[in-house]
């Protein structure tokens, strides 16, 4: 495999097992922002986070913005608790990983990446950007602190701008057909989403007697803030 290692030292110092494997390894300083075109020349990018997890986190998030590239973080066991989906990595390795483990994880990662169909991981609608792969949502560059179901609901609405969905449709698509709760849970989640959208709460509109829509024309909205209408 062709690997790019972001590190400020010899890659063998951050992941000793790497020096025993037959991968083609290039290096770049951890602080350098790698372009999408540069990433496309490699099968995976290794980020050395065993010395400075904070800088490694910044590098991971920068790579996430370049597009589709498999990222592997090398991180000490004592820092594992700091890992969150926001880092946007595909895999992690401990510095003590043996050659067989490193080779297996890289090989499986390559297989998984090649089997995923090409499709956009980011949706941008009316100032709202949703990164499906990394489970993040932003409105005008402000990151929203969403629960899993709030994220799923916003993602579904934003992926279908201008359309109106009944509460039953949203319940089925977002919560699943095996969910036994009532449609009132949709109203509750919409209210919470609007609160977190702040000044942009009107992006989620209520159509009286029907349900909810996202980014609809203002003159088509019956009540942009009403909730619970049947």
MDAnalysis code that builds the backbone (N, CA, C; Angstrom):
import MDAnalysis as mda
import numpy as np

u = mda.Universe.empty(690, n_residues=230, atom_resindex=np.repeat(np.arange(230), 3), trajectory=True)
u.add_TopologyAttr("name", ["N", "CA", "C"] * 230)
u.add_TopologyAttr("resid", np.arange(1, 231))
u.add_TopologyAttr("resname", ["UNK", "UNK", "UNK", "UNK", "UNK", "UNK", "UNK", "UNK", "UNK", "UNK", "UNK", "UNK", "UNK", "UNK", "UNK", "UNK", "UNK", "UNK", "UNK", "UNK", "UNK", "UNK", "UNK", "UNK", "UNK", "UNK", "UNK", "UNK", "UNK", "UNK", "UNK", "UNK", "UNK", "UNK", "UNK", "UNK", "UNK", "UNK", "UNK", "UNK", "UNK", "UNK", "UNK", "UNK", "UNK", "UNK", "UNK", "UNK", "UNK", "UNK", "UNK", "UNK", "UNK", "UNK", "UNK", "UNK", "UNK", "UNK", "UNK", "UNK", "UNK", "UNK", "UNK", "UNK", "UNK", "UNK", "UNK", "UNK", "UNK", "UNK", "UNK", "UNK", "UNK", "UNK", "UNK", "UNK", "UNK", "UNK", "UNK", "UNK", "UNK", "UNK", "UNK", "UNK", "UNK", "UNK", "UNK", "UNK", "UNK", "UNK", "UNK", "UNK", "UNK", "UNK", "UNK", "UNK", "UNK", "UNK", "UNK", "UNK", "UNK", "UNK", "UNK", "UNK", "UNK", "UNK", "UNK", "UNK", "UNK", "UNK", "UNK", "UNK", "UNK", "UNK", "UNK", "UNK", "UNK", "UNK", "UNK", "UNK", "UNK", "UNK", "UNK", "UNK", "UNK", "UNK", "UNK", "UNK", "UNK", "UNK", "UNK", "UNK", "UNK", "UNK", "UNK", "UNK", "UNK", "UNK", "UNK", "UNK", "UNK", "UNK", "UNK", "UNK", "UNK", "UNK", "UNK", "UNK", "UNK", "UNK", "UNK", "UNK", "UNK", "UNK", "UNK", "UNK", "UNK", "UNK", "UNK", "UNK", "UNK", "UNK", "UNK", "UNK", "UNK", "UNK", "UNK", "UNK", "UNK", "UNK", "UNK", "UNK", "UNK", "UNK", "UNK", "UNK", "UNK", "UNK", "UNK", "UNK", "UNK", "UNK", "UNK", "UNK", "UNK", "UNK", "UNK", "UNK", "UNK", "UNK", "UNK", "UNK", "UNK", "UNK", "UNK", "UNK", "UNK", "UNK", "UNK", "UNK", "UNK", "UNK", "UNK", "UNK", "UNK", "UNK", "UNK", "UNK", "UNK", "UNK", "UNK", "UNK", "UNK", "UNK", "UNK", "UNK", "UNK", "UNK", "UNK", "UNK", "UNK", "UNK", "UNK", "UNK", "UNK", "UNK", "UNK", "UNK", "UNK", "UNK"])
u.atoms.positions = np.array([
    [0.834, -1.201, 0.000],
    [0.000, 0.000, 0.000],
    [0.868, 1.249, 0.000],
    [0.342, 2.295, -0.589],
    [1.013, 3.593, -0.569],
    [0.462, 4.385, 0.605],
    [1.333, 4.696, 1.565],
    [0.912, 5.355, 2.791],
    [1.582, 6.714, 2.929],
    [0.816, 7.682, 3.399],
    [1.364, 8.988, 3.753],
    [1.294, 9.092, 5.269],
    [2.431, 9.331, 5.897],
    [2.490, 9.437, 7.353],
    [2.723, 10.892, 7.748],
    [1.760, 11.464, 8.465],
    [1.901, 12.827, 8.970],
    [2.550, 12.759, 10.342],
    [3.818, 13.146, 10.417],
    [4.572, 13.047, 11.657],
    [5.749, 14.002, 11.613],
    [6.243, 14.359, 12.786],
    [7.410, 15.228, 12.878],
    [8.665, 14.439, 13.242],
    [8.587, 13.118, 13.071],
    [9.732, 12.268, 13.366],
    [9.731, 11.088, 12.398],
    [10.660, 10.203, 12.560],
    [10.705, 9.005, 11.730],
    [9.436, 8.183, 11.989],
    [8.721, 7.782, 10.927],
    [7.498, 6.979, 11.127],
    [7.730, 5.738, 11.985],
    [8.926, 5.168, 11.911],
    [9.234, 3.975, 12.697],
    [9.267, 4.274, 14.190],
    [9.429, 5.556, 14.538],
    [9.420, 5.921, 15.957],
    [7.993, 6.002, 16.495],
    [7.043, 6.366, 15.646],
    [5.650, 6.454, 16.090],
    [4.945, 5.112, 16.004],
    [5.330, 4.299, 15.009],
    [4.732, 2.973, 14.819],
    [5.846, 2.018, 14.372],
    [6.602, 1.474, 15.333],
    [7.761, 0.641, 15.005],
    [7.470, -0.495, 14.028],
    [6.282, -1.087, 14.101],
    [5.956, -2.221, 13.228],
    [5.948, -1.833, 11.764],
    [5.734, -0.539, 11.475],
    [5.652, -0.093, 10.090],
    [6.953, -0.339, 9.344],
    [8.069, -0.217, 10.037],
    [9.371, -0.421, 9.403],
    [9.638, -1.855, 9.022],
    [8.809, -2.778, 9.512],
    [9.005, -4.198, 9.218],
    [8.077, -4.677, 8.110],
    [7.286, -3.776, 7.565],
    [6.324, -4.141, 6.525],
    [6.729, -3.563, 5.180],
    [6.211, -4.147, 4.126],
    [6.635, -3.771, 2.772],
    [5.747, -2.712, 2.147],
    [5.267, -1.769, 2.945],
    [4.443, -0.698, 2.402],
    [5.337, 0.457, 1.946],
    [4.855, 1.189, 0.952],
    [5.568, 2.369, 0.467],
    [5.131, 3.569, 1.299],
    [6.045, 4.116, 2.103],
    [5.696, 5.152, 3.070],
    [6.355, 6.483, 2.716],
    [5.533, 7.528, 2.590],
    [6.020, 8.896, 2.428],
    [5.670, 9.654, 3.705],
    [6.394, 10.730, 3.971],
    [6.149, 11.491, 5.194],
    [5.893, 12.956, 4.883],
    [5.193, 13.595, 5.808],
    [4.940, 15.026, 5.732],
    [4.773, 15.530, 7.159],
    [5.212, 16.752, 7.452],
    [5.067, 17.275, 8.817],
    [3.602, 17.297, 9.256],
    [3.389, 17.082, 10.534],
    [2.044, 17.013, 11.083],
    [1.278, 18.313, 10.889],
    [1.990, 19.427, 10.864],
    [1.330, 20.733, 10.786],
    [0.974, 21.148, 9.358],
    [1.461, 20.412, 8.347],
    [1.220, 20.777, 6.950],
    [-0.180, 20.338, 6.532],
    [-0.921, 21.244, 5.932],
    [-2.257, 20.903, 5.426],
    [-2.104, 20.192, 4.086],
    [-2.577, 18.961, 4.014],
    [-2.428, 18.142, 2.814],
    [-3.627, 18.358, 1.908],
    [-3.378, 18.634, 0.640],
    [-4.462, 18.894, -0.307],
    [-5.149, 17.604, -0.723],
    [-6.354, 17.746, -1.279],
    [-7.112, 16.588, -1.754],
    [-6.371, 15.868, -2.870],
    [-5.717, 16.641, -3.753],
    [-4.986, 16.018, -4.863],
    [-3.800, 15.209, -4.352],
    [-3.157, 15.689, -3.294],
    [-2.027, 14.958, -2.716],
    [-2.515, 13.679, -2.053],
    [-3.634, 13.760, -1.351],
    [-4.188, 12.581, -0.680],
    [-4.585, 11.500, -1.671],
    [-5.026, 11.913, -2.844],
    [-5.509, 10.941, -3.833],
    [-4.406, 10.016, -4.325],
    [-3.156, 10.361, -4.084],
    [-2.037, 9.528, -4.528],
    [-1.734, 8.392, -3.550],
    [-2.438, 8.381, -2.416],
    [-2.151, 7.388, -1.383],
    [-3.388, 6.551, -1.074],
    [-3.127, 5.342, -0.569],
    [-4.215, 4.449, -0.179],
    [-4.746, 4.776, 1.207],
    [-3.906, 5.358, 2.049],
    [-4.314, 5.725, 3.398],
    [-3.331, 6.744, 3.955],
    [-3.792, 7.501, 4.935],
    [-2.949, 8.482, 5.615],
    [-2.860, 8.099, 7.084],
    [-1.633, 8.001, 7.591],
    [-1.401, 7.736, 9.005],
    [-1.099, 9.048, 9.704],
    [-1.751, 9.293, 10.831],
    [-1.522, 10.510, 11.609],
    [-0.888, 10.137, 12.932],
    [0.282, 10.683, 13.197],
    [1.002, 10.385, 14.433],
    [0.445, 11.243, 15.567],
    [-0.355, 10.625, 16.423],
    [-0.935, 11.353, 17.548],
    [-0.428, 10.866, 18.877],
    [0.632, 10.093, 18.871],
    [1.119, 9.503, 20.119],
    [1.865, 10.494, 21.006],
    [2.360, 11.594, 20.418],
    [3.063, 12.596, 21.218],
    [2.197, 13.803, 21.540],
    [1.419, 14.260, 20.563],
    [0.609, 15.465, 20.734],
    [-0.793, 15.230, 20.166],
    [-1.691, 14.648, 20.955],
    [-3.052, 14.360, 20.465],
    [-3.801, 15.592, 19.982],
    [-3.532, 16.731, 20.573],
    [-4.256, 17.946, 20.169],
    [-3.910, 18.341, 18.741],
    [-2.635, 18.316, 18.394],
    [-2.228, 18.632, 17.024],
    [-2.700, 17.558, 16.061],
    [-2.683, 16.310, 16.518],
    [-3.155, 15.219, 15.675],
    [-4.643, 15.385, 15.379],
    [-5.418, 15.810, 16.363],
    [-6.850, 16.040, 16.164],
    [-7.072, 17.099, 15.090],
    [-6.293, 18.188, 15.145],
    [-6.415, 19.246, 14.138],
    [-6.082, 18.710, 12.751],
    [-5.064, 17.846, 12.672],
    [-4.690, 17.260, 11.384],
    [-5.786, 16.337, 10.862],
    [-6.394, 15.566, 11.757],
    [-7.480, 14.658, 11.358],
    [-8.658, 15.441, 10.806],
    [-9.038, 16.518, 11.488],
    [-10.185, 17.310, 11.059],
    [-9.894, 18.038, 9.756],
    [-8.629, 18.419, 9.558],
    [-8.241, 19.045, 8.297],
    [-8.342, 18.049, 7.153],
    [-7.905, 16.816, 7.397],
    [-7.993, 15.773, 6.370],
    [-9.436, 15.452, 6.025],
    [-10.302, 15.521, 7.013],
    [-11.722, 15.231, 6.800],
    [-12.321, 16.158, 5.755],
    [-11.825, 17.385, 5.681],
    [-12.355, 18.374, 4.750],
    [-11.831, 18.196, 3.329],
    [-10.781, 17.377, 3.162],
    [-10.198, 17.216, 1.825],
    [-11.011, 16.268, 0.955],
    [-11.899, 15.501, 1.584],
    [-12.706, 14.569, 0.808],
    [-12.474, 13.139, 1.222],
    [-12.550, 12.257, 0.265],
    [-12.538, 10.820, 0.548],
    [-11.105, 10.295, 0.656],
    [-10.633, 10.075, 1.876],
    [-9.321, 9.495, 2.100],
    [-9.376, 8.704, 3.402],
    [-8.834, 7.481, 3.381],
    [-8.825, 6.647, 4.578],
    [-7.774, 7.172, 5.541],
    [-8.163, 7.379, 6.787],
    [-7.244, 7.935, 7.777],
    [-7.101, 6.988, 8.957],
    [-5.870, 6.808, 9.397],
    [-5.554, 5.932, 10.520],
    [-4.767, 6.741, 11.547],
    [-5.265, 6.790, 12.748],
    [-4.613, 7.552, 13.811],
    [-3.779, 6.619, 14.683],
    [-2.511, 6.989, 14.890],
    [-1.663, 6.284, 15.839],
    [-1.733, 7.055, 17.148],
    [-2.253, 6.427, 18.188],
    [-2.509, 7.147, 19.432],
    [-2.200, 6.264, 20.636],
    [-1.675, 6.880, 21.678],
    [-1.350, 6.134, 22.885],
    [-2.628, 5.675, 23.585],
    [-2.540, 4.556, 24.262],
    [-3.716, 4.002, 24.944],
    [-4.273, 4.971, 25.972],
    [-3.417, 5.759, 26.604],
    [-3.861, 6.704, 27.634],
    [-4.695, 7.841, 27.064],
    [-4.643, 8.051, 25.739],
    [-5.387, 9.153, 25.122],
    [-6.634, 8.680, 24.394],
    [-6.940, 7.391, 24.452],
    [-8.086, 6.860, 23.708],
    [-9.407, 7.494, 24.129],
    [-9.517, 7.875, 25.393],
    [-10.770, 8.459, 25.885],
    [-11.104, 9.773, 25.193],
    [-10.105, 10.417, 24.587],
    [-10.345, 11.697, 23.923],
    [-10.924, 11.540, 22.526],
    [-10.900, 10.324, 21.975],
    [-11.400, 10.100, 20.617],
    [-12.916, 10.269, 20.555],
    [-13.395, 11.015, 19.567],
    [-14.821, 11.197, 19.321],
    [-15.063, 11.109, 17.815],
    [-16.322, 10.939, 17.368],
    [-16.605, 10.911, 15.925],
    [-16.147, 12.169, 15.198],
    [-16.017, 13.268, 15.931],
    [-15.611, 14.536, 15.322],
    [-14.225, 14.459, 14.688],
    [-13.380, 13.553, 15.195],
    [-12.037, 13.423, 14.635],
    [-12.109, 12.969, 13.188],
    [-13.117, 12.173, 12.856],
    [-13.318, 11.761, 11.467],
    [-12.351, 10.704, 10.962],
    [-11.785, 9.893, 11.865],
    [-10.842, 8.865, 11.433],
    [-11.579, 7.574, 11.060],
    [-10.917, 6.728, 10.278],
    [-11.484, 5.435, 9.906],
    [-10.989, 4.290, 10.792],
    [-9.802, 4.472, 11.372],
    [-9.204, 3.394, 12.158],
    [-8.154, 4.011, 13.079],
    [-7.818, 3.289, 14.151],
    [-6.720, 3.740, 15.006],
    [-5.825, 2.550, 15.340],
    [-4.583, 2.864, 15.662],
    [-3.600, 1.861, 16.046],
    [-2.840, 2.345, 17.264],
    [-2.505, 1.443, 18.156],
    [-1.628, 1.771, 19.267],
    [-0.185, 1.679, 18.786],
    [0.713, 2.490, 19.321],
    [2.126, 2.435, 18.891],
    [2.742, 1.052, 19.083],
    [2.192, 0.268, 20.013],
    [2.742, -1.055, 20.311],
    [2.180, -2.163, 19.421],
    [1.328, -1.820, 18.469],
    [0.734, -2.835, 17.596],
    [1.826, -3.598, 16.858],
    [1.658, -4.917, 16.766],
    [2.670, -5.734, 16.090],
    [2.459, -5.689, 14.572],
    [3.444, -6.130, 13.789],
    [3.340, -6.056, 12.325],
    [2.101, -6.744, 11.760],
    [1.736, -7.890, 12.301],
    [0.579, -8.618, 11.774],
    [-0.703, -7.801, 11.965],
    [-0.851, -7.185, 13.137],
    [-2.050, -6.377, 13.404],
    [-2.093, -5.159, 12.488],
    [-0.971, -4.458, 12.352],
    [-0.923, -3.273, 11.498],
    [-1.265, -3.637, 10.061],
    [-0.648, -4.693, 9.547],
    [-0.884, -5.093, 8.164],
    [-2.339, -5.518, 7.944],
    [-2.897, -6.253, 8.897],
    [-4.277, -6.715, 8.770],
    [-5.254, -5.553, 8.780],
    [-5.076, -4.629, 9.696],
    [-5.992, -3.483, 9.780],
    [-5.922, -2.610, 8.524],
    [-4.723, -2.392, 8.018],
    [-4.581, -1.594, 6.800],
    [-5.209, -2.302, 5.603],
    [-5.015, -3.612, 5.534],
    [-5.570, -4.378, 4.417],
    [-7.105, -4.377, 4.466],
    [-7.674, -4.584, 5.654],
    [-9.129, -4.572, 5.788],
    [-9.702, -3.189, 5.512],
    [-8.976, -2.165, 5.935],
    [-9.437, -0.803, 5.677],
    [-9.468, -0.523, 4.182],
    [-8.450, -0.995, 3.473],
    [-8.396, -0.805, 2.025],
    [-9.554, -1.505, 1.330],
    [-9.879, -2.710, 1.800],
    [-10.984, -3.465, 1.207],
    [-12.310, -2.763, 1.448],
    [-12.517, -2.278, 2.673],
    [-13.767, -1.600, 3.004],
    [-13.928, -0.312, 2.210],
    [-12.835, 0.430, 2.058],
    [-12.908, 1.684, 1.313],
    [-13.240, 1.445, -0.151],
    [-12.662, 0.392, -0.731],
    [-12.895, 0.124, -2.153],
    [-14.287, -0.433, -2.401],
    [-14.924, -1.003, -1.368],
    [-16.253, -1.591, -1.546],
    [-17.373, -0.599, -1.349],
    [-17.061, 0.594, -0.814],
    [-18.097, 1.611, -0.597],
    [-18.334, 2.374, -1.883],
    [-19.563, 2.445, -2.389],
    [-19.830, 3.170, -3.628],
    [-19.584, 4.659, -3.470],
    [-19.096, 5.260, -4.543],
    [-18.848, 6.691, -4.511],
    [-20.163, 7.449, -4.433],
    [-20.292, 8.267, -3.415],
    [-21.468, 9.106, -3.277],
    [-21.102, 10.263, -2.354],
    [-21.761, 11.378, -2.489],
    [-21.405, 12.518, -1.651],
    [-21.690, 12.233, -0.186],
    [-20.735, 12.541, 0.682],
    [-20.915, 12.366, 2.111],
    [-21.387, 13.652, 2.773],
    [-21.406, 14.731, 2.016],
    [-21.763, 16.023, 2.587],
    [-22.962, 16.603, 1.853],
    [-23.932, 17.050, 2.620],
    [-25.122, 17.702, 2.073],
    [-25.111, 19.158, 2.527],
    [-25.281, 20.072, 1.600],
    [-25.357, 21.487, 1.939],
    [-26.635, 22.063, 1.368],
    [-27.495, 22.559, 2.248],
    [-28.778, 23.125, 1.850],
    [-29.104, 24.326, 2.720],
    [-29.364, 25.448, 2.078],
    [-29.818, 26.660, 2.784],
    [-28.921, 27.020, 3.969],
    [-27.625, 26.899, 3.794],
    [-26.697, 27.279, 4.853],
    [-26.424, 26.194, 5.871],
    [-27.098, 25.056, 5.751],
    [-26.879, 23.933, 6.663],
    [-26.023, 22.892, 5.954],
    [-24.933, 22.492, 6.580],
    [-24.028, 21.490, 6.021],
    [-24.025, 20.268, 6.919],
    [-24.295, 19.127, 6.326],
    [-24.354, 17.878, 7.082],
    [-23.319, 16.916, 6.531],
    [-22.381, 16.531, 7.379],
    [-21.342, 15.580, 7.018],
    [-21.765, 14.220, 7.546],
    [-22.313, 13.410, 6.642],
    [-22.856, 12.112, 7.040],
    [-21.779, 11.178, 7.554],
    [-20.623, 11.185, 6.902],
    [-19.566, 10.247, 7.270],
    [-19.017, 10.515, 8.658],
    [-18.991, 11.780, 9.055],
    [-18.385, 12.140, 10.333],
    [-19.394, 12.586, 11.382],
    [-20.699, 12.428, 11.045],
    [-21.754, 12.670, 12.019],
    [-21.689, 14.093, 12.584],
    [-21.533, 15.076, 11.709],
    [-21.521, 16.467, 12.148],
    [-22.490, 17.284, 11.308],
    [-23.039, 18.316, 11.916],
    [-23.943, 19.227, 11.219],
    [-23.577, 20.656, 11.612],
    [-23.569, 21.550, 10.622],
    [-23.234, 22.954, 10.879],
    [-24.267, 23.847, 10.219],
    [-24.511, 24.993, 10.826],
    [-25.340, 26.012, 10.217],
    [-24.518, 27.288, 10.183],
    [-24.277, 27.772, 8.968],
    [-23.414, 28.951, 8.791],
    [-22.108, 28.805, 9.566],
    [-21.480, 27.640, 9.429],
    [-20.176, 27.314, 10.016],
    [-20.228, 27.077, 11.531],
    [-21.402, 27.195, 12.128],
    [-21.541, 26.905, 13.562],
    [-21.928, 25.441, 13.730],
    [-21.116, 24.685, 14.461],
    [-21.391, 23.270, 14.668],
    [-22.553, 23.098, 15.632],
    [-23.488, 22.238, 15.262],
    [-24.653, 21.977, 16.099],
    [-24.391, 20.783, 17.008],
    [-24.796, 20.910, 18.245],
    [-24.656, 19.822, 19.206],
    [-25.947, 19.016, 19.189],
    [-25.967, 17.934, 18.407],
    [-27.188, 17.168, 18.178],
    [-27.092, 15.761, 18.754],
    [-28.232, 15.255, 19.201],
    [-28.307, 13.845, 19.564],
    [-28.375, 13.029, 18.275],
    [-28.280, 11.719, 18.405],
    [-28.298, 10.859, 17.222],
    [-29.588, 11.047, 16.423],
    [-30.741, 11.008, 17.086],
    [-32.009, 11.124, 16.375],
    [-32.222, 12.532, 15.819],
    [-31.745, 13.546, 16.515],
    [-31.836, 14.905, 15.982],
    [-31.017, 15.022, 14.699],
    [-29.827, 14.425, 14.709],
    [-28.990, 14.432, 13.513],
    [-29.676, 13.698, 12.371],
    [-30.231, 12.520, 12.657],
    [-30.896, 11.733, 11.624],
    [-32.098, 12.475, 11.045],
    [-32.859, 13.143, 11.889],
    [-34.030, 13.883, 11.425],
    [-33.611, 15.068, 10.562],
    [-32.622, 15.828, 11.017],
    [-32.143, 16.964, 10.235],
    [-31.549, 16.492, 8.912],
    [-30.821, 15.405, 8.961],
    [-30.220, 14.856, 7.742],
    [-31.302, 14.477, 6.731],
    [-32.343, 13.831, 7.191],
    [-33.403, 13.391, 6.280],
    [-34.138, 14.587, 5.676],
    [-34.441, 15.577, 6.495],
    [-35.145, 16.759, 5.994],
    [-34.281, 17.543, 5.006],
    [-33.006, 17.747, 5.378],
    [-32.114, 18.543, 4.530],
    [-31.797, 17.845, 3.218],
    [-31.857, 16.512, 3.213],
    [-31.601, 15.761, 1.985],
    [-32.774, 15.844, 1.014],
    [-33.901, 16.360, 1.509],
    [-35.107, 16.477, 0.680],
    [-35.688, 17.885, 0.795],
    [-34.923, 18.910, 0.427],
    [-35.401, 20.283, 0.589],
    [-36.641, 20.561, -0.249],
    [-37.541, 21.336, 0.328],
    [-38.746, 21.723, -0.388],
    [-39.889, 20.742, -0.260],
    [-39.611, 19.510, 0.142],
    [-40.658, 18.504, 0.276],
    [-41.314, 18.593, 1.652],
    [-42.557, 18.132, 1.727],
    [-43.289, 18.107, 2.989],
    [-43.548, 16.659, 3.356],
    [-43.263, 16.312, 4.610],
    [-43.461, 14.951, 5.091],
    [-44.444, 14.936, 6.243],
    [-45.311, 13.950, 6.261],
    [-46.210, 13.782, 7.395],
    [-45.400, 13.270, 8.577],
    [-45.968, 13.393, 9.763],
    [-45.296, 12.878, 10.945],
    [-45.113, 11.369, 10.840],
    [-46.096, 10.710, 10.264],
    [-46.008, 9.255, 10.106],
    [-44.853, 8.874, 9.185],
    [-44.664, 9.639, 8.100],
    [-43.552, 9.358, 7.188],
    [-42.210, 9.540, 7.887],
    [-42.075, 10.637, 8.625],
    [-40.823, 10.897, 9.330],
    [-40.563, 9.841, 10.390],
    [-41.615, 9.443, 11.075],
    [-41.465, 8.415, 12.105],
    [-40.976, 7.114, 11.482],
    [-41.522, 6.770, 10.322],
    [-41.140, 5.534, 9.650],
    [-39.722, 5.603, 9.107],
    [-39.352, 6.734, 8.483],
    [-38.051, 6.855, 7.824],
    [-36.907, 7.075, 8.800],
    [-37.160, 7.824, 9.862],
    [-36.084, 8.183, 10.793],
    [-36.021, 7.231, 11.988],
    [-37.182, 6.888, 12.534],
    [-37.211, 6.019, 13.713],
    [-37.331, 4.542, 13.343],
    [-37.860, 4.268, 12.153],
    [-37.992, 2.893, 11.698],
    [-39.381, 2.338, 11.920],
    [-39.712, 1.365, 11.110],
    [-41.054, 0.789, 11.159],
    [-41.306, 0.002, 12.441],
    [-40.237, -0.349, 13.163],
    [-40.419, -1.112, 14.393],
    [-40.559, -0.222, 15.620],
    [-40.640, 1.100, 15.419],
    [-40.787, 2.018, 16.537],
    [-42.256, 2.094, 16.930],
    [-42.532, 1.930, 18.225],
    [-43.921, 1.865, 18.679],
    [-44.393, 3.156, 19.346],
    [-43.564, 4.167, 19.388],
    [-43.977, 5.428, 19.998],
    [-44.921, 6.199, 19.096],
    [-45.547, 7.240, 19.639],
    [-46.481, 8.046, 18.869],
    [-45.794, 9.123, 18.067],
    [-46.548, 9.756, 17.173],
    [-45.988, 10.792, 16.309],
    [-45.592, 12.051, 17.079],
    [-46.046, 12.154, 18.324],
    [-45.682, 13.327, 19.118],
    [-44.165, 13.442, 19.281],
    [-43.464, 12.305, 19.234],
    [-42.006, 12.354, 19.368],
    [-41.371, 13.147, 18.227],
    [-42.021, 13.140, 17.043],
    [-41.519, 13.933, 15.921],
    [-41.613, 15.417, 16.264],
    [-42.756, 15.835, 16.831],
    [-42.927, 17.237, 17.215],
    [-41.878, 17.664, 18.232],
    [-41.610, 16.793, 19.189],
    [-40.631, 17.107, 20.236],
    [-39.242, 17.292, 19.628],
    [-38.866, 16.405, 18.725],
    [-37.545, 16.511, 18.111],
    [-37.442, 17.723, 17.186],
    [-38.528, 18.058, 16.489],
    [-38.523, 19.256, 15.649],
    [-38.343, 20.496, 16.515],
    [-39.033, 20.531, 17.661],
    [-38.896, 21.685, 18.556],
    [-37.456, 21.835, 19.046],
    [-36.831, 20.719, 19.375],
    [-35.437, 20.772, 19.834],
    [-34.498, 21.197, 18.714],
    [-34.747, 20.693, 17.512],
    [-33.910, 21.085, 16.373],
    [-34.024, 22.572, 16.104],
    [-35.239, 23.098, 16.140],
    [-35.426, 24.529, 15.903],
    [-34.679, 25.352, 16.938],
    [-34.718, 24.909, 18.183],
    [-34.016, 25.638, 19.239],
    [-32.515, 25.665, 18.971],
    [-31.976, 24.560, 18.467],
    [-30.542, 24.488, 18.205],
    [-30.155, 25.215, 16.918],
    [-31.088, 25.337, 15.987],
    [-30.825, 26.112, 14.772],
    [-30.817, 27.599, 15.059],
    [-31.426, 28.005, 16.175],
    [-31.408, 29.408, 16.583],
    [-32.086, 30.330, 15.585],
    [-31.339, 31.298, 15.076],
    [-31.894, 32.277, 14.128],
    [-32.364, 31.639, 12.837],
    [-31.982, 30.399, 12.601],
    [-32.353, 29.708, 11.362],
    [-33.454, 28.675, 11.596],
    [-34.176, 28.819, 12.701],
    [-35.207, 27.839, 13.048],
    [-36.297, 27.722, 11.988],
    [-36.558, 28.821, 11.249],
    [-37.626, 28.799, 10.245],
    [-37.309, 27.906, 9.052],
    [-36.063, 27.378, 8.993],
    [-35.745, 26.444, 7.915],
    [-36.641, 25.201, 7.989],
    [-37.032, 24.845, 9.204],
    [-37.973, 23.727, 9.373],
    [-39.367, 24.323, 9.517],
    [-40.177, 24.156, 8.511],
    [-41.505, 24.770, 8.506],
    [-42.594, 23.745, 8.790],
    [-43.673, 24.232, 9.378],
    [-44.841, 23.394, 9.641],
    [-45.924, 23.708, 8.621],
    [-46.423, 22.696, 7.966],
    [-47.539, 22.867, 7.032],
    [-48.775, 22.327, 7.736],
    [-49.707, 23.203, 8.027],
    [-50.885, 22.845, 8.820],
    [-51.614, 21.644, 8.235],
    [-51.903, 20.713, 9.107],
    [-52.659, 19.545, 8.695],
    [-51.871, 18.529, 7.898],
    [-50.570, 18.809, 7.658],
    [-49.762, 17.877, 6.862],
    [-48.564, 17.391, 7.676],
    [-47.610, 18.254, 7.881],
    [-46.416, 17.848, 8.609],
    [-45.329, 18.890, 8.517],
    [-44.098, 18.457, 8.213],
    [-42.945, 19.350, 8.227],
    [-42.183, 19.320, 6.904],
    [-41.573, 20.458, 6.593],
    [-40.721, 20.566, 5.421],
    [-39.457, 21.320, 5.770],
    [-38.491, 21.286, 4.869],
    [-37.208, 21.956, 5.113],
    [-36.871, 22.865, 3.944],
    [-36.449, 24.098, 4.264],
    [-36.013, 25.071, 3.255],
    [-37.065, 25.265, 2.174],
    [-38.316, 25.494, 2.593],
    [-39.395, 25.726, 1.643],
    [-39.542, 27.226, 1.405],
    [-40.125, 27.583, 0.264],
    [-40.356, 28.996, -0.049],
    [-41.226, 29.608, 1.031],
    [-40.900, 30.830, 1.435],
    [-41.601, 31.481, 2.529],
    [-43.101, 31.584, 2.282],
    [-43.499, 31.870, 1.031],
    [-44.914, 32.038, 0.759],
    [-45.682, 30.722, 0.752],
    [-44.945, 29.583, 0.856],
    [-45.610, 28.294, 0.880],
    [-45.769, 27.759, 2.294],
    [-45.233, 28.514, 3.258],
    [-45.269, 28.077, 4.643],
    [-46.500, 28.616, 5.334],
    [-47.310, 27.745, 5.874],
    [-48.507, 28.175, 6.570],
    [-48.182, 28.670, 7.957],
    [-47.275, 27.986, 8.625],
    [-46.911, 28.344, 9.991],
    [-45.526, 27.802, 10.265],
    [-44.513, 28.673, 10.201],
    [-43.148, 28.200, 10.291],
    [-42.757, 27.798, 11.709],
    [-43.518, 28.177, 12.708],
    [-43.145, 27.859, 14.063],
    [-44.180, 27.026, 14.797],
    [-45.316, 26.781, 14.189],
    [-46.339, 26.014, 14.877],
    [-45.972, 24.562, 14.976],
    [-46.425, 23.905, 16.057],
    [-46.114, 22.509, 16.273],
    [-47.346, 21.806, 16.826],
    [-47.460, 20.560, 16.500],
    [-48.480, 19.744, 17.101],
    [-49.808, 19.816, 16.390],
    [-49.921, 20.517, 15.233],
    [-51.177, 20.573, 14.535],
    [-51.511, 19.201, 13.980],
    [-52.728, 18.845, 13.986],
    [-53.145, 17.563, 13.442],
    [-53.806, 17.763, 12.091],
])
